[in-house]
Amino acid sequence: MDGGTLHNLRTVEEVFKDFKGRRAGIIKALTADVGEFFEQCDPEKENLCLYGLPTEQWEVTLPAEEVPPELPEPALGINFARDGMQEKDWLALVAVHSDAWLLAVAHYFGARFGFDKADRKRLFTMINDLPTIFEIVSGSAKKQTKEKSSVSNHSSNKSKSSGKARGSESAKYSKSVQLKDEEEGLDEEEEEEHGDTLCGACGENYASDEFWICCDICEKWFHGKCVKITPARAEHIKQYKCPSCSNKRARP
């Protein structure tokens, strides 16, 4: 699959960029697009694989026909296990195999292009700094629990609907005039408070200059852009349910 990118990957940074693109695509399949992914993994079809593409997209399809394949292949037959276990367990299983596949592809490139010990170590370190797909899908990557009192105050003043959307104006929650150093203190406090918060869709860290929204069901946070929710739309949502939770409720 997409082996045409092979000859463009010569440096650690290029291989890592390829890794991040494929990883983002798989995370999207297992979170934001989970309903569509579930439907495509029909147990009645032949052995299917989940591919993450460098373009941050995903594809469920048959394995490559050439033997041996140009790139390492992901887990085969993920569709056969779909209806034989709990959905969350099935998604976690696919996530684990996807993590293994991503590492295999990245280090295949490293071997193909002669990365030395230092380059291999640097590549692994860059990869290891990101949470695994399994950690994101299972929720174990979220290191914080419910919002602390100071953050709850920020959220409740910023969103009248659910009190759970936050973004670039979160440090300006107070209606009273504050000194510049106090405002900067609030920015630093929130940045430190949410530094470990990860988007449930893309897995990236929280940033105070971006709009975020929290699911009222699973309590995972998401970039507004990842779940296609704008601050204006969030004002009219009484209870926000992420794509994964919405899909679970809709499915019999």
N, C-alpha and C positions, 0 to 999 in steps of 0.2 A: 504493500500500500504506500502511496505517496512517496515512493523511493526517489522521485526526481529531485527532492530537496537534498539528497545525499551529498552532492558535490559542492553545495553551498556552505556546508558546516565544516569549518576548519579550525575554529578557535573554541576555547572553553565557553566564552560568552555566547557564541552562536549556538553551541550545543545546548546550553542552559536555556536560551530563548526558545529553542525548539521544544525542550522539555516543558517549559511553562505553558506554551501554547497547547500542547497535547493534554497536559494536566488540566488546564482551564476547560477544555472541551469535555473531558470526562466528568469533571465536577458539575458542569452544566447539565449533562445527561442525567446524573444521579440526584440532582437537586431541582433546579428551575424547570428542567424539561423532563422530570421523572415520569409524568403521565404518558408522554409520547414515547419515551424509552421503554416503559413497561409494555405498551401496545406493540412495539416493534419486535420485542423479544418473544414472539409467538412460539410456544413449545411444539406446535405442529409443523414448524419449518425445520430446515436442516440445521446442522451445527452453525451457530452464529457467534460472532466475536464483536466486542465493543472496541472501536478504534478511536483514539483521540488524535485530532489532526493539528498540525502546527498553526493553523488559522484560528484556533480556539473553538473549533466546531467538533462534532462527534458523528460517528457513523456506526450503525449496526449492520453488519454484512457477513458474507461468507469469507473464510480465510483465503489468502492468496493461493493461486493454483501452482505457481512455480515451486519446485523443490530442489534445494532448500530456498526458503523465501529470502528476499533481499534484506528485510528487516526481521528482527525477532517477532514472533506472533503472540497476540494476547490470548487469554484463556479461551478455549474452544467449548462451545455448547452451553453458554450461559443461559440460553433460553430454556433448556431442558429442566433447569432447577427452579425456574420462576414460580411455578404453582405448587412446588413440593415443600415450601417452607414459608415462614412469615416474610412479608415483603421487606421489612427493615433488615432482617437477617440475610435475605437474598441480596439486597443492595450493598450490605456490608461485605458480603462475600465477593461480589463483583468489584467493590472498591479495593479490597486486599489484593486481588489478582491484577487489578489495574496499576496499583502501586508497584508491584513486582515487574510488570511489563514496562512501565515508564523507566525504571532503573535499568532494565535490560537494554532498552533502546538507547538511552543516554550513554551507557558504557560500551555499547556496540560502536557507537560513533567514536568514542574515545579510543578504542582499540583500532578501529579502521583507519583513523588519521594519526596514529602514533603518539597519543598523549603520554608524556612521561609521568613518573610518580607524583611530581609536584602538581601537574595539571589534573591528574585523576583525583588527587586529594582535594584540590580547589573545587573541582566540579562537584564532588560528593558533598563538600561543605556547603556550597551554594544550594544544592538540592535539599540537604538536611535542615537548612534554616527554614524551609517551608513546611507547614503541617502536611501530613500525608492525606490522601483522599479518604482513607478509612477514618482518620481522625475527624475530618470535616463531616462526613456522612453520618458517623455515629454520634457526633456532638461532643466528643471528648477533647476536641481542640479548643473548645470554649473554656478558658481558664477562670473566668469570673462567674459568679452566681448571679443572683438578682441584683438590680441596681441598688447602690448604696444611697443613703438619704440625700446627699448633695447632688448626685446625678439625677435622682428622681425629681428633685426640685427643678432642675434644668429642663427635664423632659416634660413635666406637667405644665410648665409655663409656656413651652414652645408649641405644643400640639394640643388643641382643645378636644380633638377627636379621641385618640387612644392614649395620648400621653406617652407614646413610645417612639415617636419619630424624632430624629435629631440630625442636625446638619451644621452649616456654616454659621448659623446665628445662635448656637446653643450657649455661647458664653455671654449672650446679651439678654438673658432671661429676665432680669430684674427691671422693673419699670422706673425705679429711682435712678437718679444720675449718680454714676460711680466714678471714682478717680481712675486715671489711666493705668496705674500700677495694679489696682485691684482687678481691673478687667483682664490684664495680662496674667495675673495670678490665677484667675478662673480658667483661662485658656490652658495654662500649664497644668492645672489640677485635673482638668478633664482629659487632656492628652495623656497624662500619666495614668489616670484611672482606667482608660479604655485602650491603653497601648497593646494589650494582649487580646482585644476583641477581634474576632475574625469573621468575615462575611460568610454566611452559610451557603452562598452560591459560588463565589469565586475563590474564597479562602484567603483573600488579602486582608491586611491589617486595617484597623480603624484609623481614620484621619478626620480631624475636626473640621476641615474645609469641605467635607463631602456630606451629602444627605444620606442618612441611614434610617431604617425602620425595623421595628422588632415584631416578630410574629407573636400574637397573643396566645397561641396554642403551644408551640414548642419552645418559645422564648429565645429563638435564635435571631441574631441581627443580620440584616442584609443591606448592601448598597441599594439605594433607590433605583439606580440605573440597572442593576442586575435583575431586579424583579419588576422593572418598568412601572415604578411608583414615583410620582413627583411630589414635592412638598405641598402643592396646591391640592392634589388628589388626596393626599394623606389626611388633610383637614376634614374631609367628608367621610372618612372610614371610621366607623365606630369600633369595629373589631377586625384587626388585620390578620389574615391567614396566609402564610407563605404558599407557594405553589405545591410543595410537598404535602402540607397539611390539607390544603384544599382538595388535592387529588385523593387523599386517603378518605376524606369525608364523602366524596362523590362516588367512590368505588363501592359496590355492594359487597 
